[in-house]
Amino acid sequence: MYDFKDDYFDSNGNEKKVLDVFLEEGIFPTYSFPRNVVGFSIENRTGDKIEQEPDRALDMAISEYAPGRLIVVNKKTYKSGGIYNFHSKFRDEDKAHPARKYFDSKEYYRSMFYCENSSCNWVGMEDPGKVCPFCRQESVKYKHMIKPWGFAPEGGTSIREAEAEAEMTYAELPSYASPIKDEEKSSDYSMIRYGRLVDQPLTILNEGPQNEGFTVCTECGAAIPGENMIELQKKDQPYRHPRIRAKCQHPSDRIVTAFLGYQFLTDMILVEIELDSNQINTVHEGLWIESAAQSLSEAMVLAAGQLLDIEFSDMKSGYRLRYASDKVCVDIFLFDSLSSGAGYSSMLAGRISDLMNETYKILQCSKNCATACHDCLKHYWNQRVHNKLDRHLAEQLLDWSKTKKLATPIEYKEQVRLILGIKENALLDADFDIVCENQKIYCVKNGKKREVYIYPAMWMLNNPQIPAGSIAVSDKLIINSMPQAYSLIRNLL
């Protein structure tokens, strides 16, 4: 703790109270109070005083304050340009390289291993070898992780509005490294087993653009998104020093590429839903499984809030897809949003059936929306995944977990509504037309016609309810990618 005593001073240079430090370090339970809070330090022109320091909990800060992001404070625009602590530059031994001591510490800079299979999302701090312990693929990669100790703008100053071009990066879903232990089966939901994980390390990462990480100077903390040493060397250090005019040159041997992130311990409840890949479309390109898993995890958080009579923001959720040779599993995990939280997720361990029943209620939107809206699944905190949310897909996944029921066939009127957009495109194409007759949809080309059948994206193409010889198109393909659906029909005529 002595090496980082700067962490125990506030923005005015006053020592923090012991109780505040204990809460921040997780020594005392924090309940609803955030810990691991970091600031965005905006200094005066000489760099000897902080003028503004908005702060965020670290899980939010690694997205909102990440290098490349724009922050507007007091009508001025700043571009995040580094990882920085205001007090670190005033110690004589650190004044020329205020970031170095952090990079020499395993608390702030450490090795990590992760699975590059996006559906797996495994992260661990110990080397498992080449094979991922979860998805069993040879997809384990190595990287460094930086736990930010604060952020600051490029050059320690604001930028002109004309220069304000943000480089957006975000923290990904939390990752964990342990499977279910002491699992239990749900009596009401035949395809669900669940378990409680105690003191489970969760890792939240911002992997930068295209998973390249961030290029960071380990001397001054200057940073840019992506992997580009030459571009970083064009940037100024993210602060001004009142006594030193010389600026860091970002020597090449002191530049690293790393993810931003941090790890914390929390209790969580893990719900595993087993899918039959012979009946259910579990491939990413099928446009069903990821949307269904994301939507159900969001619905379960809202249901947990109702069930426990708490704010839904006190809990968070995530999901992981696990592929084995004979089955596919959707793992949905719920955990307290704050480290050392109040144990809400643990309270759900004995109430899984109640939680799932409440989730059904959440999915019955009062506005009867087509996919999702702010009366059912959408809210401020999940705005990044609004395009993935679909309450109907979540309900299909929930139905399967309870009774192994597949999605019901799409009614003829709905099929006609979905095909209208493709029909309009077909009218512009002299090769074929789309006609609807006798409760069926046909494509007509050169006097010949072939049936088009629109099926739920949950189904596999071998579903016996799909008419033999028809052109089968999933509803989600038409909704999400009509040009691709149009090309599929045209090419199969």
N, C-alpha and C positions, 0 to 999 in steps of 0.2 A: 504494500500500500504506500510505502514511503516514496517509491520511484514515481508514483503517479499522484502525488499529493496535490497537484494542480486541479485534479478532479474534485477536490473537496473545498474549492473556493467558488463563490457565485460570481456573476458577471461584474459586480462592483468590487471584487477583490476581497470580500469578507468571507471568513470561514463559515462553512455550512454548519448547522446544528447536528449534533451526534445522531439524534433521532432521524433526521432527514437522510443522513448518510446510510444508516442502518436500513431504512426503507428502500433506498435506491439500490443497495447492494443485495437486497433480498434476505438479509439476516432476520428481519422482522417480516411477518406476513403483511402484504400490501393491500389485500382485499380489492377495493375498487380504485385504488390510487395507482397511477402509472409509475413504473420504474424504468431504468435505462432510458432516461430522457436526455436528448442531445439538442444543442442549439445551433442556429445559423448565425454566426457572429458577424455583425456589421460594425466596423470600427470607424472612428473619426479620421480626418485627413492625415493625422500624424501617426495613427496606430497605437496611441497610448491609452485609449479609452473605448469601450463598447457603447455605441449609440443605440443600437437595437439588437435584440437577440430573441427572435421567435424560436420556439422549441417544439419538439414533437417527441412522442414515444419512439424508440428506435425502430420498431417494426414499420412505422409510418415514415420515419425520416429517411430510411434507405431507399424509399421511392420518391418522396416529395422534395428532398434536399440532395438527391444523388447528383454527382457531377454532370453538367449539361442541362439540368433543369432550370427553369426560370422561377424566381421568387419575387413577388411584388410586396414591398414593405413601405408604408408611408408615401405612396404614390411614386416610388422609385423602383426600377426594375434591376434585379441582380441575376447574374448567371452563376450557378454553383460551380466553383472551380477548384475545390480541394477539401481535404479532410484536415481539420485544424481545431486546436484549443487555444483560446486567447492567452491564457496564463503561461503556456509552455515556452513562449519565446523570451520570457523575462529572466529565466534562470541562466546564469553565466555559462554553465556547461552546455546549454541547449540553444542559445540564442541564434547560432548560425544554422542549426538543423533541428528545429523544434519537433519534427515528426519522428526523428530517428529512434528515440527511446521507446516509442510505441511499437515500431516495427521490430525492435529487439525483444519484445515481450510476447509470449505465447497467448496471453490474454487477449491481445488486440490483433495479432497476426499469426495465423497458424495454418498448418496443412489440413486439407480435407479431401475426401474421396466422394465421388458422386456417380450415379448411373445416368448416362446420357440418353437412355430410353425415356422419353418424356412421359410415357404412360406409367412408368414405375416410380420415378421421383425419389429414389433412395439416396440418402446422404449419411455418411459416417465419418468419424474422425480417426478410425483405425483402418489400416489397409486390409481389405478382404481378398486381395488378389484380383485377377482379371474378371472373375465371374461375380456378377451381382448376387448377393445373398437373397434377394427378393424375386427378381424376374428370371434368374438363372441364365442370363445372357452375358456374353463377354463384352460388357459395355461400361465397365468401371473406368472413370477418368480421374486425374489428379489435378488439384488446383489449390491456390492459397485463398484464404478468406480473411478479409479485414473487418474487424468490428469498429465502426467509426466512433471516434471520440468527440466529434463535432464537425461542423461544416462551415465553409466561408466562400465568399464570392471570388470570381476571377479578379486578380489584381487587387483584391481587398476593396473594390469600389463598385459603383453602379455602372450600368451601360446605357447607351442611348436606345430609345425605343425602336429605332430603325434597325438596330443590331440584334434585337430580341428574337432569336430563333432557338427554340427549345429542342433538346435532344432527349426524347422521352425513354425512360427505362423504368421498370417496375419490379417490386419484390414478387417472387413466385409463391405458389402454395407452400405452406409449411411442410417440411420433410421430417420423417422419423425413421429410426433404424431397427425397431424391435417388432416382432410379430405378436399376435395375440397370445397371452399366457393365461392358463386357467379359464379357457373359454367356456361359454354356456350357449345352449341352443334356445331359441325363442319357441315357446309352446304355440303361439298363435301365428308365427311367420316361419314357415317350414324351411325356407332357404336362407335364413339368417342365423348366424352365430355371432356372439359378441363377447367382449372382455374389457376389463378396466386395466389401464396401464398407469402405474404409480411412478411419480418422479421420472417421467419419460422426457428425454432430451428432444426438443423440437428445434429445427434449424430453419430460419427464414433467410432467403438469399435474393439479392438482386444480381443477376448474372450478366447484366449489361446488354448491349445490342447484339443480336445473333449469338448470344451466350459466349461472347468474347471476353467479358469482364470489363475491368477499368484499368487504364494505364496510370500508374501513380508514382510520384517521386517520393522516395523514402526519406529524403532530407527535409523537404519543406511541406510535403503533403499535397502539392498540386496534383490534380487528377483530371482526366477526360474519359468519356465513355468510349469503349472499344479498345482495340490493341493497335496503338500507333505512337511509337516512341518519338518520331520526328515531329509530329504534331504537338505532343506534350512539351517538347523543348522550345516551342514557340510561345508558350504560355508563361505569364508571370506567376510568381508565388501568390498564394491566396491571402496575403496579409501585408501590412506595412509595419516596419519597425521604427520606433521613434529615435533609435540611436545608431542603427546600421543602415547605410545606404546601399551597400552591395546586395544584389539580388541572387537568389539561387539559380544556378545554370542547369539544374536537373542532369547531373552527369549520368551517362548511359549505364554505368555499373551500379547506379543507385535507383534504377527504375524497375518496377515490377508490374506484372499484370495479375489481377486478383478479382474475385467476387467481393461484393459488399454483403455482410450478413452478420447474424449473431445466433447464438444457441442459448436456450433457456430450459429450465426444468418445469414441468407442469404435469398434473394428472389429466388423463383423457379417457374417453370411452371410444372404443373402436368397434364398428359394426361391419361385418363381412357379409356380402350378398353373393351367393354363388350362382353363376349363370351357366346355361347349357349352350355352348358355342355351336352345337348342331342345329339349334332352333332359333338362336338369337344372333342378330348381326352385331358382332363385337369388334369389328375392324374400325379404325379411326375414319377411314374414307367413307364409311357407311352413314356418317352424320347422326348417329343415334346415341352411342354409348357415352361419349364425353358430355354431351348436352344433358342426357338423362342423369348421369352421376353428379354433374355440377348443380343441376336444378334440385335434385333430391337433397344434396348436402345443404343447400341454402334453405330449403323448406324445413329441414330438421332443426336448424338453428332457430328459426322463427317459432317452430313448435316447442322447442325446449324453453324458450322465453315464456311462452304461454303456460306451459306445464308447471314451471318452477316459479312463475309470477315474478320474473326479473326482466330487466332490459335485455333485448336480444343481443345488443352490442357487447354485453358482458361475456359472451361466448363467441367462438369462431369455429369454422369447420373447414375441412378439406377432403379430398378424395384421392385415391390411388387405384390404378387398374393393374391387376396382376394376372399375367398370362401363364398358364401351365399347359402341358400337353393334352390334358383331358378336360380342363375347365378354365373358366375365366372368373375372376373375383373382383367385385367392386368393393373396395374398402373405404368407408366413410368414417372420419374421425371428428369428434367434437371435443374442444378443450377450452379452458378459461382463457379469455383474451389477454389477461395480464399474468405474468409470471408471479408465482406465490399468490395465486388468486384465492377465491373463497370456496373452491371445491365444488362448483356447480356441476361440472361434468361427472364427477364421482356420484352425485346424487341421482344420476340417470341410470346407473348400472342395474338397479333392480326394477326399472320402470320402462323397459324397452318397448313392450307392447303398448303402453300408454303413450309413449313418444311417437310411435308409428301411427297410432290412431289419431293423435293430434296433428300429425303431418298430413294425413288425408284431409283434415279440415282446412289446413292452410292452402292446400291445392285446389279447393273449391272456391274459385274467385267470385266475389259478389258482382263484378262487372262482366263476368263470363268472357274474359279476354281470349284472344286467339292463341297467344303463347304465354306471355307474362306481362304484368304491369305493376304499378306502384301500390295497387290494392292487394297484391298477392306476394310476389317474390322480389320485385325490384325495390332497392333502396339506395341511399347514397353510398354506403360502404361496399356494395358489390357492383358499382357502375362499370367497372372494367369488364365484367362478364355478362352484362345485360344482353348482348347479342347471342349468348349461349343458352339463356334461360328459357325453358319451355315446361310449364306445369303439367302438360299432358304427357310428356315423356317421363317426367318424374313419377307420375301416377302409374304409368305402364311398368316402370321398374319396381314400384312398390307393390303393384298387383302380382308381379312375378314372385317377389320375395314372400308373399303371403300364400298364394295358391298355385304358383307356377303357371299363371294365366298369361297368355300372349295378348298383344294388342288386338282389338277387334277390327274386322275389315272396315275399310273406309266406305261410307255410304255413296251411292251413285251420284247424288246431287253434289256432294263435296268433291268427288272426283271431277265432275264437270266444271265446278268452280276453279279447281286447281289447274285444269288443262286449258282454261280460257287464254291465259297469257301465251302459251305455246301455240294455240290455234291462231292467234293474231300474227305471230311470227310466220306460221305456215302459210298464211294468206299472202304474204309477201314473197314466198318461195313458190315458184311455178312447179316444183317437182311433186309436191304432195299437199293434201288437205286433211283436216281432222273433222270427222262428223260424229254426231251422237244419235244413236237410234236403238230402239228396243232395249233400253237400260244398259247399253254398252257404248264404249268409245272406240272408234276405229280411225286408223290412218289410211287414206286412200291415195294410191299412186299408180298411174298408168292403168286405171280401171280395176286394179286389185286392192283389196283392203285387208288390214291386219288389226286385230284387237290390241288396244293399249289398256293396261291395267295398272292403276295406281294403288300401291300397297303401303302399309305402315313401315317406316324405316326400321322398326324393331325386328321385322321378319327377315329370315334368310330367304334367298331366292328359291330354295327347294321347298318352300312352304306349299303344301298341297292345295291351298285355297287360291293360289295364283293360277289362272287358266293356262293350260298347256298351249304352247305355241304363241302366246301373247308377248307383246313388248312390255316388260315389267319395269316400272319406274317408281322409285320411292317418293313419298310425299315431301320429305325433307330435302331431297335433291331439287324438286321443283321450287320449293319455297326459298332455299338458300342459294341455288345456282341454276336458274332457269336456262341460261345459254347452254350449260352442260347437259341438262335434261333434253333440251331441243336437239342437240347434236346426237345424243344417244338414240333418240327416236329416229332421227333422219338416217343415221348410219345403219340401223337395223331393218330398215324397209327393204 
